[in-house]
Amino acid sequence: MKKIFFLLITLFFVLLQSCAATPPLISHDCEFSIKKTNLGVQVEKDLDCQVRVIRVLKGSPGEKAGIREGDIIKSIDGYSIKKGVDLTNTIKKKEPGDVVLVTVERNHTKLDFNVTLNSALLCPVSVAITRMLIDEEKKVNLAVIMGEINNVTIRNQHSLKQWKKVVKADQMGTMENVLLVTFGLYRNFMLVDRQKVDEILKEQVLGQTGAISEDTRNKLGQLFGATHLLITSFSRSPRRIGREDILKNRLIEIETGEVLASEIHRYKYRY
C-alpha cells in the first residue's frame, strides 16, 4: 500500500512539473545572437544551378515587396546572383533601411522589386547551419543529442528521474521540429533518426560540457552518415515570481570535433 501511495505521489509530482511547463513567458533571450541585415527569404541552388527562393518568411521585407516562393533571384542592385553566397555577400554589404532592387524570374518573366531591408537577430547555431547549407553548399546530416538535464527544485531522485524523461522527450521533439521547419526544405539537410542515435549513445554519458568521445562521433558518422552533432542541455531553476529555463546548444563537426557554434537560450516565466 505504501508503495502504491509513493508511486501516486511521484506521478502527481511529475505531472505537476509538466503542467507547469507552460506558464506565461516573460522573456526569451539568446546569448551571443548575431545582428544581420535581412531580406527575409531562404534560397537554394536548384538543379538548373539557379538561386531559387524556397521560403519567404512571414512579415519579412521580401514578402512585403512581393517576392514569392519559386522565384529565381537573378540580381540585386545589378549584381548577378549565381550562388547562395552571392546573395549573402551582397546583402551583408547593406544596412537596415537600405532599399535594394531585386530582380527575379517568375514563370519566364523578369520582375523588379524594391525591397527595404531590415535587421534580424539570429542565433549562432542557425547562422552556422545556414552558412554551410547555402554559402558553402555542404551536406549537413545532423544528429541531435540531449546532454545534461537538471532541475534544482526536485529533491527526490526518483521524481527527478521521471521528470527528466518527460523533459528529454519534449525538448528533443521541439528541437527537431524547429530544425525541420527552418531547414527541412534544403535538399542537403537531413536529421539522423533519434532512435538510431540513442542506440549508439546508450552507454555514453554526456556531462554538462557536452563532451562526447571521438569513437562515438566516428560511429555516428560511419553508421548513419552524420556530419554534425547538435548537443543540447537543459536546466530549470526557481525565480522569485516564477522560473527560468536555460537551454544550451553546441554544434560540433563530427570529422574534426570542432565546435562550430554555441548559444544559450534563457526563458523566464511568471507563475
C-alpha positions in Angstrom: 0.0 0.0 0.0 2.8 2.4 0.9 4.5 1.5 -2.4 1.3 2.4 -4.4 0.9 5.6 -2.4 4.5 6.6 -3.2 4.1 5.9 -6.9 0.9 8.0 -7.0 2.7 10.9 -5.2 5.6 10.6 -7.7 3.3 10.6 -10.7 1.4 13.6 -9.3 4.7 15.5 -8.8 5.9 14.7 -12.4 2.5 15.7 -13.8 2.6 18.9 -11.8 6.0 19.8 -13.2 4.8 19.0 -16.7 1.8 21.2 -16.3 4.0 24.0 -15.0 6.0 23.8 -18.2 3.9 26.4 -20.0 3.2 29.3 -17.7 3.2 32.8 -19.2 6.6 33.6 -20.9 8.0 36.9 -19.7 11.1 37.0 -21.9 13.4 34.9 -24.2 17.0 35.9 -24.8 19.6 34.2 -27.0 23.1 35.0 -25.8 25.7 35.6 -28.4 23.0 36.4 -31.0 24.2 38.0 -34.2 22.6 41.0 -35.8 22.3 40.7 -39.6 20.8 42.8 -42.4 17.8 40.8 -43.5 16.0 40.2 -46.8 13.8 37.5 -45.3 14.0 34.7 -47.9 15.5 31.3 -47.9 17.2 30.2 -51.1 18.8 27.1 -52.6 20.7 26.5 -55.8 18.3 24.3 -57.8 19.0 21.5 -60.3 19.5 24.2 -63.1 22.1 25.9 -60.9 19.9 28.9 -60.3 19.3 30.6 -56.9 15.6 29.8 -56.2 13.5 31.1 -53.3 12.3 28.1 -51.3 10.7 30.1 -48.4 9.6 33.7 -47.9 9.4 34.5 -44.2 6.1 35.9 -42.9 6.3 39.7 -42.4 9.8 39.9 -43.9 11.0 42.6 -46.3 10.9 40.1 -49.2 7.2 39.2 -48.5 6.2 42.9 -48.2 7.8 43.7 -51.5 6.1 40.8 -53.3 8.8 38.1 -53.7 7.3 34.6 -53.7 8.4 31.0 -53.3 9.7 29.6 -56.5 11.1 33.0 -57.8 14.6 32.8 -59.2 16.8 35.6 -57.9 18.8 37.0 -60.9 20.4 40.1 -59.4 20.4 42.6 -56.6 21.2 46.2 -57.5 22.5 45.0 -60.8 24.9 42.4 -59.2 24.4 39.0 -60.7 23.3 36.3 -58.2 24.5 32.8 -59.3 25.1 31.1 -56.0 23.7 31.4 -52.5 26.9 33.0 -51.3 26.5 35.8 -53.8 23.2 36.7 -52.2 24.7 36.5 -48.7 27.7 38.7 -49.6 25.5 41.3 -51.4 23.1 41.7 -48.5 25.9 41.7 -46.0 27.3 44.9 -47.5 23.9 46.7 -47.0 22.5 48.4 -43.9 19.0 48.0 -42.4 16.7 50.6 -44.0 18.6 50.4 -47.4 16.4 49.9 -50.4 17.7 47.3 -52.9 16.4 46.4 -56.4 15.8 42.7 -56.5 15.3 41.2 -60.0 13.7 37.8 -60.1 12.4 35.5 -62.8 8.9 34.2 -62.4 7.3 32.0 -65.0 9.9 33.0 -67.5 9.2 36.7 -66.9 11.6 39.1 -65.2 10.2 41.2 -62.4 11.8 44.0 -60.3 11.1 44.6 -56.6 12.2 47.5 -54.5 12.9 45.9 -51.1 13.5 47.8 -47.9 15.9 45.7 -45.8 15.5 45.3 -42.1 17.7 43.7 -39.4 17.3 40.4 -37.6 18.8 38.9 -34.5 19.9 35.3 -35.4 21.3 32.6 -33.0 24.8 31.3 -33.8 23.8 27.7 -34.5 21.2 28.8 -37.0 23.8 31.1 -38.7 26.4 28.3 -38.8 24.0 25.8 -40.4 22.7 28.3 -42.9 26.2 29.2 -43.9 27.1 25.6 -44.6 23.9 24.8 -46.5 23.8 28.0 -48.6 27.2 29.6 -48.8 29.4 26.5 -48.7 26.8 24.2 -50.3 27.8 21.4 -47.8 25.7 18.5 -46.8 24.5 18.7 -43.2 23.3 15.4 -41.7 22.6 16.4 -38.2 22.3 14.2 -35.1 20.6 15.8 -32.1 21.8 14.7 -28.7 20.4 15.5 -25.3 23.1 16.2 -22.7 22.7 17.3 -19.1 19.2 17.9 -17.7 18.8 19.5 -14.3 16.1 20.8 -12.0 17.1 22.2 -8.6 13.5 22.3 -7.4 13.1 18.5 -7.4 14.9 16.8 -4.4 13.5 13.3 -4.7 15.8 11.3 -7.1 13.0 9.1 -8.4 10.8 12.0 -9.2 13.8 13.8 -10.8 14.5 10.8 -13.0 10.8 10.6 -14.2 10.8 14.4 -14.8 14.0 14.1 -16.9 12.4 11.5 -19.2 9.4 13.9 -19.8 11.7 16.9 -20.4 14.0 14.9 -22.7 11.2 13.8 -25.0 9.7 17.3 -25.0 12.9 19.1 -25.7 14.1 16.7 -28.3 10.8 16.8 -30.1 10.7 20.6 -30.0 14.3 20.9 -31.2 13.8 18.5 -34.1 10.5 20.3 -35.2 12.3 23.7 -35.2 15.2 22.3 -37.3 12.8 20.7 -39.8 10.7 23.9 -40.1 13.8 26.0 -40.5 16.0 23.8 -42.7 13.8 20.9 -43.9 13.3 22.3 -47.4 17.0 22.2 -48.2 18.0 19.1 -50.2 21.4 19.0 -48.4 19.9 18.9 -44.9 18.8 15.8 -43.0 18.1 14.8 -39.4 19.5 11.5 -38.2 16.8 9.2 -36.7 16.7 9.8 -33.0 16.3 6.1 -32.1 19.4 5.2 -34.0 21.4 7.9 -32.2 20.1 6.7 -28.8 21.4 3.2 -29.6 24.9 4.5 -30.1 24.7 6.7 -27.0 23.1 4.3 -24.5 26.5 3.7 -22.9 27.8 7.3 -23.4 27.2 9.7 -20.5 27.3 13.3 -21.5 28.4 15.8 -19.0 27.4 19.5 -18.6 30.1 20.5 -21.1 28.5 18.2 -23.7 31.7 16.1 -24.1 31.5 13.2 -26.4 34.2 10.7 -27.3 35.9 10.6 -30.7 34.9 7.0 -31.0 31.2 7.8 -30.5 31.5 10.6 -33.1 33.0 8.3 -35.6 30.3 5.7 -35.0 27.6 8.2 -35.7 29.4 9.3 -38.9 30.2 5.8 -40.2 26.9 4.1 -39.3 24.4 6.9 -40.1 26.3 9.3 -42.3 26.0 12.1 -39.6 28.2 15.0 -40.4 27.4 17.2 -37.4 26.2 16.9 -33.8 23.9 19.3 -32.0 24.3 18.7 -28.3 21.7 20.4 -26.1 21.4 20.7 -22.3 18.5 21.9 -20.2 18.3 23.3 -16.7 15.4 24.7 -14.6 15.7 26.9 -11.6 13.2 28.9 -9.5 12.9 32.7 -9.6 11.1 34.9 -7.0 8.0 35.2 -9.2 8.4 32.2 -11.4 11.1 30.1 -13.0 13.9 30.3 -15.5 14.7 27.6 -18.1 18.2 27.6 -19.7 18.9 25.7 -22.9 22.5 25.4 -24.1 23.3 24.3 -27.7 26.6 23.3 -29.2 27.1 22.5 -32.9 30.0 20.1 -33.5 31.6 18.9 -36.7 32.0 15.1 -36.5 35.1 14.7 -38.6 37.2 17.2 -36.6 35.4 17.5 -33.3 35.5 21.3 -33.7 32.8 23.3 -32.0 31.3 25.4 -34.8 28.8 27.4 -32.8 27.4 27.6 -29.3 24.5 29.5 -27.8 22.5 29.9 -24.6 18.7 30.5 -24.5 17.1 31.9 -21.3 13.4 31.6 -20.9 11.8 33.4 -18.0 8.3 32.5 -16.9 5.9 34.1 -14.4 3.5 31.9 -12.3 
